[in-house]
Amino acid sequence: MLAALITTIAGATTVVPMSVEELTRASARVVEAQVLDSWSTWNAEHTRIFTYSRVRVARALKGRSEEVVTVKQLGGSAGGYTMKVAGVRALSPGERTLLFLRPSQAGDGTWVIVGLMQGMFHVYAAGGHTMVSNGIHAAVVHEQRGGAPRREAVRPMTLEEAESRVRGASTR
């Protein structure tokens, strides 16, 4: 029964493509951070598994931030069960990341990533530049007014370009 529930939850994930500017406007905080550690546990009702990751904030691009914040994501492994959710990529200890965050609706002091995997950019070095990518290489966009869906390329960008786009969207 639990496996059927998990499949239903995970199979129902729909992601609306969001630009960096849209992610910024939907976020209370945008931070460059490094993942310290992660752990998974059941919720109090024992119906969902959540993974918690503590991240050390190197700098805030939008909003004010504590030095260490806890990010909560749906999914993970606990008590011999694994819950996977499409659109959620777990944070890994040691990973450098650019996160678009909003307070958890649970009011528990944790933060959630805006737009699922869209709001979590991996920070890495390439060709002498610091780059960021959320791992999405293309998006299928469905227009609300009908018409055929179209594929749009999503490309990695420099950290400086991402910062400029966040700061530009924050001032509007």
N, C-alpha and C positions, 0 to 999 in steps of 0.2 A: 504494500500500500504506500509506504514512504517513497519507494522508487517511482511509483506512478505520479505522486504529488510533485516530486522534484522534476521529473520529466515535463510535467505540465507547466510548472513555473518557468523552467529554463527554456522550454520551447516557445513560450509566449513573449519573449523579449523582442521588442521593437525599438529601434533607435532612429530618432530623427536627426539627420546630419546637421551639425552645428559648426559654424566658423569659429575661429579664435575669438572674434569680437562677440559673438553670441554666447560663447562659453564664459567670457569675461563678465558680460552683463548679468548672466544667471548666477554668478559666483559672488560670495561674500569675501572670499580670499583667493588670491592666486599666489602660490609660493614655490620657490625653488628649494628642494629639500633632498635629504638623503635618508633612506629607510634604515632604521636602527634594528627593529625586530618585528616579528609577526606571530600571532597565535590565533587559533580558531576555537569557537565554543558554541554550544547550543544557546538559543534564546531561552528566556524563563519558561515559556510554554512548551519548549522542546519540539517546536515545529519548523524552525529554520536554523541554519548554521551561519554564523557571521565570522569573518576574519578581521581582526584588529591589527593595525600596523602603526607603530610609533615612528614618526619621522622628525628629524632634526631640521628645522627651517634655517637655510643659509641666508635667505632674504625673501621679503614679501614684495611682490609686484603690485598687488592690490590688497587693501585692508591691512590691519595690524595683526600681528601674530605672536603667540608665545614661542619660546625657543623650541619646544617639543609639542607636537599635536598628535592626537590619535585619530587615524582614519579608519572608518568602518565600511566593510564591503560585504555584500551578500554572497554566501558560498564559502566553501572550505571543507576541511575534514575534521571530524570530532567524534569520539566514541565509536570508532569503527565504521562510520558512515562518511560518504563524500557527497557534497552538494555542489554541482557545477551550474553556473548561470552564464548563458550566452551574453556576450557583451561586457563581461567582467574579467579583467586580467589581474591576477594577484600581484601585489607589490612584493619585491624580493629584498631581503636584508642586504645592505650595501649599495643598492640601486640609487642612482641620482635621478631625480624626477622633477618635472614641472607639473604641479597639481592645481586644478580648478576646483575649489571646495565651497560647500555650503554646510551650515549646521545640520546635524541629523535631526529628523522630525521626532525622534525618540526623546529629545531633550536631555540626553545623557552626557553631554559635553564632548561627544565625538563629532567628527566631520565626515561627510560623504562626498564622493567625487561626482561632479556635475557631468551629465551626458555619458555615464558609464565609461567605457574605454576611451571615449573622445576627450575627456578631461584629464587624462593621465598621459603625459608625454615623457618618454625615456630621454635622458640627457646623455650624450655620448660625443666622443671626439672623432672627427673624420676630416682628412685633408687639411689639417691645421686650423679647423674651425670647431667650435662647440655647437653641436646640432641637437635638435629635438624632433621627436616623432612619436605620434600616438599609435603607430603600428597599423594604421588604416591606409591602404594604398589606393583604394578607390571606393566611391560611394555610389549607390544607385539612388537617384533622386526622383521621387514621384511628385509631380506638380499637383497642387490641391485642385486646380481647375480642370483636371483631366490631361489628356495628351499622353504620349508615350514616355515611359521612364527613360532617363538618360544616365550614363555613367560619367562621373566626374573624378578626375585624378586628384589625389590628395598627396602632397609631397612633403618630405621633411624640410625643415627650415633652420636657419641659425637661431641660436638662443637670443641673439640681439634682435633679430626680426620678430620673434615671438614676443619679446619684452616690449618692443616698440608698438606692436599691435595691441597688447594688453593695456599699455599706458594710454594709447589713443582711444580705446574703447572705454576706459575708466573715466575719461574726462568728458564724455558726451552725456 
